[in-house]
Amino acid sequence: MKASVYECDMCQVVKKETNHWFLGYAGAGVLLIEAWDDHVAGQGDYKHLCGDRCVHKFVQSAIPSRVTPAMRCEPADGSGLVIPNRTPVGRQPSGLNRC
């Protein structure tokens, strides 16, 4: 069985045996970044991202350029950690703001 060859969707570098790659998905109001998984990587909707720099480029390209201040989420405690407005899995940690 021939191994799949993956290329970073942001900078076109070819994936070798490193484990620092990520998978990204943006669509239908969702932005998702996951650790690399060979089984998921073959699905057409995911972007292949070679590392932190390309993850940042992907996120930046997926966020609308005209986000108004009213659309931004601000943490109540100033920690910088915000939980998106979706149903949490399990119990929500105390002290975190939902947007």
N, CA, C and O atoms as a Tinker XYZ file with bonds, in Angstrom:
   396  protein
     1  N      0.837000   -1.177000    0.000000    73     2
     2  CA     0.000000    0.000000    0.000000    64     1     3
     3  C      0.884000    1.243000    0.000000    63     2     4     5
     4  O      1.781000    1.366000    0.835000    81     3
     5  N      0.644000    2.149000   -0.913000    73     3     6
     6  CA     1.435000    3.362000   -1.040000    64     5     7
     7  C      0.968000    4.409000   -0.029000    63     6     8     9
     8  O     -0.230000    4.652000    0.113000    81     7
     9  N      1.924000    5.028000    0.671000    73     7    10
    10  CA     1.594000    6.074000    1.635000    64     9    11
    11  C      1.157000    7.330000    0.897000    63    10    12    13
    12  O      1.651000    7.632000   -0.190000    81    11
    13  N      0.226000    8.056000    1.501000    73    11    14
    14  CA    -0.235000    9.311000    0.913000    64    13    15
    15  C      0.834000   10.382000    1.060000    63    14    16    17
    16  O      1.573000   10.404000    2.045000    81    15
    17  N      0.912000   11.262000    0.082000    73    15    18
    18  CA     1.823000   12.393000    0.128000    64    17    19
    19  C      0.976000   13.633000    0.400000    63    18    20    21
    20  O      0.012000   13.911000   -0.314000    81    19
    21  N      1.350000   14.373000    1.446000    73    19    22
    22  CA     0.608000   15.571000    1.807000    64    21    23
    23  C      1.493000   16.794000    1.635000    63    22    24    25
    24  O      2.701000   16.757000    1.869000    81    23
    25  N      0.851000   17.880000    1.217000    73    23    26
    26  CA     1.531000   19.145000    1.012000    64    25    27
    27  C      0.807000   20.201000    1.840000    63    26    28    29
    28  O     -0.423000   20.216000    1.893000    81    27
    29  N      1.568000   21.085000    2.487000    73    27    30
    30  CA     0.970000   22.161000    3.273000    64    29    31
    31  C      0.147000   23.053000    2.338000    63    30    32    33
    32  O      0.634000   23.489000    1.294000    81    31
    33  N     -1.083000   23.314000    2.720000    73    31    34
    34  CA    -1.962000   24.143000    1.899000    64    33    35
    35  C     -1.620000   25.627000    1.977000    63    34    36    37
    36  O     -2.170000   26.428000    1.221000    81    35
    37  N     -0.722000   26.000000    2.877000    73    35    38
    38  CA    -0.349000   27.402000    3.000000    64    37    39
    39  C      0.995000   27.703000    2.330000    63    38    40    41
    40  O      1.135000   28.741000    1.683000    81    39
    41  N      1.991000   26.809000    2.476000    73    39    42
    42  CA     3.332000   27.106000    1.945000    64    41    43
    43  C      3.860000   26.049000    0.976000    63    42    44    45
    44  O      4.964000   26.193000    0.451000    81    43
    45  N      3.094000   25.001000    0.736000    73    43    46
    46  CA     3.388000   23.948000   -0.233000    64    45    47
    47  C      4.581000   23.057000    0.108000    63    46    48    49
    48  O      5.077000   22.356000   -0.774000    81    47
    49  N      5.061000   23.057000    1.360000    73    47    50
    50  CA     6.118000   22.129000    1.743000    64    49    51
    51  C      5.507000   20.729000    1.824000    63    50    52    53
    52  O      4.345000   20.578000    2.202000    81    51
    53  N      6.287000   19.707000    1.471000    73    51    54
    54  CA     5.796000   18.328000    1.479000    64    53    55
    55  C      6.028000   17.708000    2.854000    63    54    56    57
    56  O      7.107000   17.842000    3.432000    81    55
    57  N      4.997000   17.022000    3.377000    73    55    58
    58  CA     5.085000   16.390000    4.696000    64    57    59
    59  C      6.039000   15.210000    4.658000    63    58    60    61
    60  O      5.995000   14.367000    3.763000    81    59
    61  N      6.904000   15.183000    5.668000    73    59    62
    62  CA     7.792000   14.030000    5.857000    64    61    63
    63  C      7.293000   13.280000    7.078000    63    62    64    65
    64  O      6.083000   13.214000    7.295000    81    63
    65  N      8.170000   12.719000    7.873000    73    63    66
    66  CA     7.754000   11.931000    9.031000    64    65    67
    67  C      7.598000   12.747000   10.310000    63    66    68    69
    68  O      7.476000   12.166000   11.389000    81    67
    69  N      7.599000   14.063000   10.221000    73    67    70
    70  CA     7.476000   14.898000   11.414000    64    69    71
    71  C      6.062000   14.837000   11.979000    63    70    72    73
    72  O      5.105000   14.521000   11.272000    81    71
    73  N      5.953000   15.146000   13.267000    73    71    74
    74  CA     4.656000   15.071000   13.931000    64    73    75
    75  C      4.095000   16.428000   14.323000    63    74    76    77
    76  O      3.102000   16.488000   15.048000    81    75
    77  N      4.696000   17.513000   13.869000    73    75    78
    78  CA     4.216000   18.830000   14.277000    64    77    79
    79  C      3.204000   19.430000   13.302000    63    78    80    81
    80  O      2.933000   20.629000   13.366000    81    79
    81  N      2.649000   18.638000   12.417000    73    79    82
    82  CA     1.656000   19.122000   11.459000    64    81    83
    83  C      0.274000   19.172000   12.116000    63    82    84    85
    84  O      0.007000   18.491000   13.106000    81    83
    85  N     -0.591000   19.999000   11.531000    73    83    86
    86  CA    -1.954000   20.166000   12.017000    64    85    87
    87  C     -2.933000   20.035000   10.859000    63    86    88    89
    88  O     -2.553000   20.067000    9.688000    81    87
    89  N     -4.193000   19.889000   11.216000    73    87    90
    90  CA    -5.282000   19.887000   10.249000    64    89    91
    91  C     -6.192000   21.060000   10.580000    63    90    92    93
    92  O     -6.469000   21.320000   11.750000    81    91
    93  N     -6.655000   21.765000    9.564000    73    91    94
    94  CA    -7.536000   22.895000    9.782000    64    93    95
    95  C     -8.798000   22.752000    8.962000    63    94    96    97
    96  O     -8.784000   22.204000    7.859000    81    95
    97  N     -9.886000   23.250000    9.512000    73    95    98
    98  CA   -11.164000   23.250000    8.818000    64    97    99
    99  C    -11.841000   24.588000    9.076000    63    98   100   101
   100  O    -11.878000   25.057000   10.214000    81    99
   101  N    -12.367000   25.194000    8.045000    73    99   102
   102  CA   -13.141000   26.431000    8.178000    64   101   103
   103  C    -14.353000   26.334000    7.276000    63   102   104   105
   104  O    -14.226000   26.099000    6.074000    81   103
   105  N    -15.520000   26.514000    7.851000    73   103   106
   106  CA   -16.743000   26.492000    7.068000    64   105   107
   107  C    -17.957000   26.460000    7.951000    63   106   108   109
   108  O    -17.892000   25.981000    9.083000    81   107
   109  N    -19.066000   26.963000    7.451000    73   107   110
   110  CA   -20.358000   26.950000    8.155000    64   109   111
   111  C    -20.240000   27.519000    9.563000    63   110   112   113
   112  O    -20.822000   26.978000   10.503000    81   111
   113  N    -19.486000   28.612000    9.713000    73   111   114
   114  CA   -19.356000   29.256000   11.013000    64   113   115
   115  C    -18.452000   28.537000   11.993000    63   114   116   117
   116  O    -18.485000   28.826000   13.189000    81   115
   117  N    -17.642000   27.602000   11.505000    73   115   118
   118  CA   -16.756000   26.818000   12.367000    64   117   119
   119  C    -15.320000   26.997000   11.921000    63   118   120   121
   120  O    -15.025000   26.986000   10.726000    81   119
   121  N    -14.435000   27.160000   12.879000    73   119   122
   122  CA   -12.998000   27.183000   12.622000    64   121   123
   123  C    -12.385000   26.163000   13.564000    63   122   124   125
   124  O    -12.498000   26.289000   14.783000    81   123
   125  N    -11.736000   25.153000   13.002000    73   123   126
   126  CA   -11.236000   24.038000   13.787000    64   125   127
   127  C     -9.783000   23.765000   13.448000    63   126   128   129
   128  O     -9.421000   23.692000   12.274000    81   127
   129  N     -8.946000   23.613000   14.469000    73   127   130
   130  CA    -7.554000   23.216000   14.312000    64   129   131
   131  C     -7.366000   21.952000   15.140000    63   130   132   133
   132  O     -7.713000   21.925000   16.321000    81   131
   133  N     -6.822000   20.912000   14.531000    73   131   134
   134  CA    -6.610000   19.629000   15.219000    64   133   135
   135  C     -5.180000   19.159000   15.018000    63   134   136   137
   136  O     -4.517000   19.538000   14.053000    81   135
   137  N     -4.714000   18.330000   15.943000    73   135   138
   138  CA    -3.429000   17.663000   15.757000    64   137   139
   139  C     -3.545000   16.746000   14.542000    63   138   140   141
   140  O     -4.640000   16.291000   14.210000    81   139
   141  N     -2.435000   16.475000   13.886000    73   139   142
   142  CA    -2.424000   15.646000   12.681000    64   141   143
   143  C     -2.969000   14.259000   12.969000    63   142   144   145
   144  O     -2.631000   13.653000   13.986000    81   143
   145  N     -3.803000   13.760000   12.087000    73   143   146
   146  CA    -4.360000   12.408000   12.155000    64   145   147
   147  C     -4.441000   11.897000   10.722000    63   146   148   149
   148  O     -5.169000   12.459000    9.904000    81   147
   149  N     -3.700000   10.838000   10.413000    73   147   150
   150  CA    -3.663000   10.316000    9.046000    64   149   151
   151  C     -5.040000    9.946000    8.509000    63   150   152   153
   152  O     -5.303000   10.091000    7.315000    81   151
   153  N     -5.917000    9.470000    9.386000    73   151   154
   154  CA    -7.253000    9.062000    8.938000    64   153   155
   155  C     -8.099000   10.272000    8.547000    63   154   156   157
   156  O     -8.878000   10.205000    7.596000    81   155
   157  N     -7.949000   11.365000    9.271000    73   155   158
   158  CA    -8.715000   12.579000    8.985000    64   157   159
   159  C     -8.087000   13.350000    7.826000    63   158   160   161
   160  O     -8.796000   13.992000    7.051000    81   159
   161  N     -6.764000   13.291000    7.706000    73   159   162
   162  CA    -6.041000   14.069000    6.695000    64   161   163
   163  C     -6.505000   13.760000    5.270000    63   162   164   165
   164  O     -6.425000   14.623000    4.396000    81   163
   165  N     -6.981000   12.559000    5.031000    73   163   166
   166  CA    -7.422000   12.178000    3.698000    64   165   167
   167  C     -8.799000   12.700000    3.325000    63   166   168   169
   168  O     -9.212000   12.581000    2.172000    81   167
   169  N     -9.515000   13.278000    4.284000    73   167   170
   170  CA   -10.832000   13.828000    3.990000    64   169   171
   171  C    -10.666000   15.171000    3.300000    63   170   172   173
   172  O     -9.847000   15.987000    3.721000    81   171
   173  N    -11.423000   15.406000    2.262000    73   171   174
   174  CA   -11.241000   16.570000    1.402000    64   173   175
   175  C    -11.456000   17.930000    2.021000    63   174   176   177
   176  O    -10.933000   18.917000    1.503000    81   175
   177  N    -12.202000   18.028000    3.108000    73   175   178
   178  CA   -12.531000   19.331000    3.674000    64   177   179
   179  C    -11.428000   19.904000    4.563000    63   178   180   181
   180  O    -11.487000   21.083000    4.913000    81   179
   181  N    -10.444000   19.123000    4.932000    73   179   182
   182  CA    -9.406000   19.574000    5.856000    64   181   183
   183  C     -8.206000   20.156000    5.112000    63   182   184   185
   184  O     -7.801000   19.655000    4.063000    81   183
   185  N     -7.648000   21.225000    5.680000    73   183   186
   186  CA    -6.414000   21.816000    5.167000    64   185   187
   187  C     -5.248000   21.194000    5.910000    63   186   188   189
   188  O     -5.343000   20.921000    7.107000    81   187
   189  N     -4.152000   20.969000    5.210000    73   187   190
   190  CA    -2.937000   20.391000    5.791000    64   189   191
   191  C     -1.996000   21.541000    6.123000    63   190   192   193
   192  O     -1.653000   22.340000    5.252000    81   191
   193  N     -1.581000   21.622000    7.381000    73   191   194
   194  CA    -0.805000   22.758000    7.867000    64   193   195
   195  C      0.483000   22.263000    8.510000    63   194   196   197
   196  O      0.446000   21.451000    9.434000    81   195
   197  N      1.637000   22.754000    8.019000    73   195   198
   198  CA     2.932000   22.185000    8.399000    64   197   199
   199  C      3.452000   22.624000    9.761000    63   198   200   201
   200  O      4.413000   22.031000   10.252000    81   199
   201  N      2.877000   23.609000   10.380000    73   199   202
   202  CA     3.359000   24.044000   11.690000    64   201   203
   203  C      2.663000   25.308000   12.147000    63   202   204   205
   204  O      1.699000   25.767000   11.533000    81   203
   205  N      3.180000   25.874000   13.259000    73   203   206
   206  CA     2.550000   27.037000   13.884000    64   205   207
   207  C      2.355000   28.204000   12.926000    63   206   208   209
   208  O      1.282000   28.805000   12.888000    81   207
   209  N      3.373000   28.522000   12.163000    73   207   210
   210  CA     3.293000   29.683000   11.260000    64   209   211
   211  C      2.152000   29.513000   10.257000    63   210   212   213
   212  O      1.391000   30.450000   10.016000    81   211
   213  N      2.035000   28.330000    9.678000    73   211   214
   214  CA     0.974000   28.106000    8.681000    64   213   215
   215  C     -0.401000   27.972000    9.343000    63   214   216   217
   216  O     -1.413000   28.299000    8.723000    81   215
   217  N     -0.454000   27.500000   10.584000    73   215   218
   218  CA    -1.720000   27.507000   11.331000    64   217   219
   219  C     -2.189000   28.947000   11.493000    63   218   220   221
   220  O     -3.362000   29.247000   11.268000    81   219
   221  N     -1.278000   29.845000   11.883000    73   219   222
   222  CA    -1.637000   31.256000   12.056000    64   221   223
   223  C     -2.108000   31.871000   10.734000    63   222   224   225
   224  O     -3.078000   32.630000   10.711000    81   223
   225  N     -1.425000   31.544000    9.644000    73   223   226
   226  CA    -1.845000   32.059000    8.330000    64   225   227
   227  C     -3.246000   31.563000    7.976000    63   226   228   229
   228  O     -4.074000   32.323000    7.473000    81   227
   229  N     -3.501000   30.292000    8.242000    73   227   230
   230  CA    -4.804000   29.705000    7.948000    64   229   231
   231  C     -5.903000   30.381000    8.767000    63   230   232   233
   232  O     -6.946000   30.748000    8.227000    81   231
   233  N     -5.668000   30.545000   10.066000    73   231   234
   234  CA    -6.663000   31.182000   10.935000    64   233   235
   235  C     -6.918000   32.606000   10.462000    63   234   236   237
   236  O     -8.064000   33.047000   10.373000    81   235
   237  N     -5.846000   33.315000   10.162000    73   235   238
   238  CA    -5.983000   34.692000    9.695000    64   237   239
   239  C     -6.794000   34.759000    8.394000    63   238   240   241
   240  O     -7.609000   35.664000    8.214000    81   239
   241  N     -6.570000   33.814000    7.504000    73   239   242
   242  CA    -7.299000   33.825000    6.237000    64   241   243
   243  C     -8.759000   33.398000    6.404000    63   242   244   245
   244  O     -9.602000   33.738000    5.573000    81   243
   245  N     -9.063000   32.656000    7.472000    73   243   246
   246  CA   -10.418000   32.154000    7.680000    64   245   247
   247  C    -11.314000   33.130000    8.426000    63   246   248   249
   248  O    -12.538000   33.011000    8.381000    81   247
   249  N    -10.706000   34.101000    9.117000    73   247   250
   250  CA   -11.487000   35.074000    9.880000    64   249   251
   251  C    -11.870000   36.218000    8.943000    63   250   252   253
   252  O    -11.016000   36.732000    8.221000    81   251
   253  N    -13.130000   36.618000    8.944000    73   251   254
   254  CA   -13.551000   37.721000    8.077000    64   253   255
   255  C    -12.731000   38.974000    8.353000    63   254   256   257
   256  O    -12.417000   39.271000    9.506000    81   255
   257  N    -12.389000   39.696000    7.319000    73   255   258
   258  CA   -11.566000   40.892000    7.474000    64   257   259
   259  C    -12.339000   42.049000    8.078000    63   258   260   261
   260  O    -11.740000   42.993000    8.593000    81   259
   261  N    -13.652000   41.987000    8.022000    73   259   262
   262  CA   -14.458000   43.076000    8.561000    64   261   263
   263  C    -15.173000   42.659000    9.836000    63   262   264   265
   264  O    -16.402000   42.709000    9.903000    81   263
   265  N    -14.420000   42.249000   10.846000    73   263   266
   266  CA   -15.000000   41.906000   12.141000    64   265   267
   267  C    -15.147000   43.197000   12.931000    63   266   268   269
   268  O    -14.170000   43.908000   13.165000    81   267
   269  N    -16.362000   43.489000   13.335000    73   267   270
   270  CA   -16.604000   44.712000   14.096000    64   269   271
   271  C    -16.348000   44.449000   15.575000    63   270   272   273
   272  O    -16.391000   43.297000   16.006000    81   271
   273  N    -16.082000   45.491000   16.364000    73   271   274
   274  CA   -15.862000   45.297000   17.799000    64   273   275
   275  C    -17.007000   44.563000   18.484000    63   274   276   277
   276  O    -16.772000   43.806000   19.426000    81   275
   277  N    -18.239000   44.771000   18.031000    73   275   278
   278  CA   -19.386000   44.088000   18.641000    64   277   279
   279  C    -19.364000   42.591000   18.385000    63   278   280   281
   280  O    -20.009000   41.834000   19.111000    81   279
   281  N    -18.630000   42.143000   17.358000    73   279   282
   282  CA   -18.552000   40.727000   17.027000    64   281   283
   283  C    -17.448000   40.012000   17.789000    63   282   284   285
   284  O    -17.406000   38.782000   17.790000    81   283
   285  N    -16.558000   40.745000   18.433000    73   283   286
   286  CA   -15.428000   40.148000   19.131000    64   285   287
   287  C    -15.842000   39.649000   20.513000    63   286   288   289
   288  O    -16.731000   40.221000   21.144000    81   287
   289  N    -15.211000   38.605000   20.969000    73   287   290
   290  CA   -15.446000   38.064000   22.304000    64   289   291
   291  C    -14.346000   38.575000   23.225000    63   290   292   293
   292  O    -13.169000   38.536000   22.867000    81   291
   293  N    -14.711000   39.042000   24.380000    73   291   294
   294  CA   -13.737000   39.511000   25.356000    64   293   295
   295  C    -13.896000   38.693000   26.623000    63   294   296   297
   296  O    -15.009000   38.578000   27.137000    81   295
   297  N    -12.814000   38.117000   27.143000    73   295   298
   298  CA   -12.908000   37.346000   28.380000    64   297   299
   299  C    -13.209000   38.253000   29.567000    63   298   300   301
   300  O    -12.677000   39.360000   29.658000    81   299
   301  N    -14.048000   37.793000   30.463000    73   299   302
   302  CA   -14.447000   38.584000   31.627000    64   301   303
   303  C    -13.292000   38.789000   32.593000    63   302   304   305
   304  O    -13.219000   39.822000   33.258000    81   303
   305  N    -12.392000   37.823000   32.679000    73   303   306
   306  CA   -11.308000   37.909000   33.662000    64   305   307
   307  C     -9.995000   38.428000   33.075000    63   306   308   309
   308  O     -8.987000   38.474000   33.781000    81   307
   309  N     -9.985000   38.815000   31.811000    73   307   310
   310  CA    -8.775000   39.348000   31.192000    64   309   311
   311  C     -7.720000   38.301000   30.888000    63   310   312   313
   312  O     -6.580000   38.650000   30.584000    81   311
   313  N     -8.073000   37.026000   30.963000    73   311   314
   314  CA    -7.091000   35.955000   30.765000    64   313   315
   315  C     -6.760000   35.729000   29.297000    63   314   316   317
   316  O     -5.731000   35.130000   28.984000    81   315
   317  N     -7.604000   36.191000   28.402000    73   315   318
   318  CA    -7.399000   35.939000   26.987000    64   317   319
   319  C     -8.010000   34.634000   26.524000    63   318   320   321
   320  O     -7.974000   34.325000   25.333000    81   319
   321  N     -8.579000   33.851000   27.452000    73   319   322
   322  CA    -9.173000   32.564000   27.104000    64   321   323
   323  C    -10.674000   32.722000   26.987000    63   322   324   325
   324  O    -11.339000   33.142000   27.934000    81   323
   325  N    -11.208000   32.382000   25.821000    73   323   326
   326  CA   -12.636000   32.511000   25.563000    64   325   327
   327  C    -13.145000   31.187000   25.025000    63   326   328   329
   328  O    -12.503000   30.567000   24.177000    81   327
   329  N    -14.286000   30.759000   25.511000    73   327   330
   330  CA   -14.924000   29.545000   25.006000    64   329   331
   331  C    -15.967000   29.971000   23.988000    63   330   332   333
   332  O    -16.825000   30.792000   24.312000    81   331
   333  N    -15.926000   29.444000   22.761000    73   331   334
   334  CA   -16.917000   29.836000   21.758000    64   333   335
   335  C    -18.324000   29.446000   22.178000    63   334   336   337
   336  O    -18.511000   28.567000   23.019000    81   335
   337  N    -19.303000   30.102000   21.589000    73   335   338
   338  CA   -20.691000   29.867000   21.931000    64   337   339
   339  C    -21.187000   28.587000   21.284000    63   338   340   341
   340  O    -21.799000   28.616000   20.216000    81   339
   341  N    -20.923000   27.474000   21.929000    73   339   342
   342  CA   -21.423000   26.185000   21.480000    64   341   343
   343  C    -21.593000   25.296000   22.690000    63   342   344   345
   344  O    -21.051000   25.582000   23.757000    81   343
   345  N    -22.330000   24.235000   22.536000    73   343   346
   346  CA   -22.614000   23.368000   23.660000    64   345   347
   347  C    -21.332000   22.722000   24.158000    63   346   348   349
   348  O    -20.657000   22.034000   23.393000    81   347
   349  N    -20.978000   22.929000   25.431000    73   347   350
   350  CA   -19.738000   22.358000   25.956000    64   349   351
   351  C    -19.860000   20.857000   26.162000    63   350   352   353
   352  O    -20.946000   20.335000   26.414000    81   351
   353  N    -18.750000   20.185000   26.054000    73   351   354
   354  CA   -18.690000   18.763000   26.352000    64   353   355
   355  C    -18.293000   18.664000   27.813000    63   354   356   357
   356  O    -17.227000   19.140000   28.202000    81   355
   357  N    -19.134000   18.054000   28.618000    73   355   358
   358  CA   -18.843000   17.976000   30.041000    64   357   359
   359  C    -19.130000   19.299000   30.721000    63   358   360   361
   360  O    -19.954000   20.086000   30.254000    81   359
   361  N    -18.447000   19.537000   31.822000    73   359   362
   362  CA   -18.655000   20.741000   32.625000    64   361   363
   363  C    -17.761000   21.874000   32.152000    63   362   364   365
   364  O    -16.583000   21.656000   31.868000    81   363
   365  N    -18.302000   23.075000   32.064000    73   363   366
   366  CA   -17.518000   24.256000   31.677000    64   365   367
   367  C    -16.641000   24.655000   32.852000    63   366   368   369
   368  O    -17.134000   24.763000   33.974000    81   367
   369  N    -15.327000   24.880000   32.617000    73   367   370
   370  CA   -14.449000   25.326000   33.704000    64   369   371
   371  C    -14.953000   26.641000   34.279000    63   370   372   373
   372  O    -15.444000   27.500000   33.546000    81   371
   373  N    -14.829000   26.795000   35.598000    73   371   374
   374  CA   -15.301000   28.017000   36.234000    64   373   375
   375  C    -14.423000   29.194000   35.863000    63   374   376   377
   376  O    -13.231000   29.027000   35.609000    81   375
   377  N    -15.003000   30.381000   35.831000    73   375   378
   378  CA   -14.255000   31.593000   35.573000    64   377   379
   379  C    -14.040000   31.903000   34.102000    63   378   380   381
   380  O    -13.386000   32.899000   33.789000    81   379
   381  N    -14.559000   31.098000   33.186000    73   379   382
   382  CA   -14.385000   31.364000   31.767000    64   381   383
   383  C    -15.645000   31.997000   31.197000    63   382   384   385
   384  O    -16.762000   31.656000   31.586000    81   383
   385  N    -15.450000   32.898000   30.295000    73   383   386
   386  CA   -16.544000   33.618000   29.672000    64   385   387
   387  C    -16.978000   32.916000   28.398000    63   386   388   389
   388  O    -16.149000   32.354000   27.682000    81   387
   389  N    -18.258000   32.944000   28.113000    73   387   390
   390  CA   -18.777000   32.417000   26.842000    64   389   391
   391  C    -19.155000   33.594000   25.983000    63   390   392   393
   392  O    -19.658000   34.599000   26.485000    81   391
   393  N    -18.920000   33.481000   24.691000    73   391   394
   394  CA   -19.273000   34.587000   23.802000    64   393   395
   395  C    -20.411000   34.181000   22.902000    63   394   396
   396  O    -20.859000   34.977000   22.076000    81   395
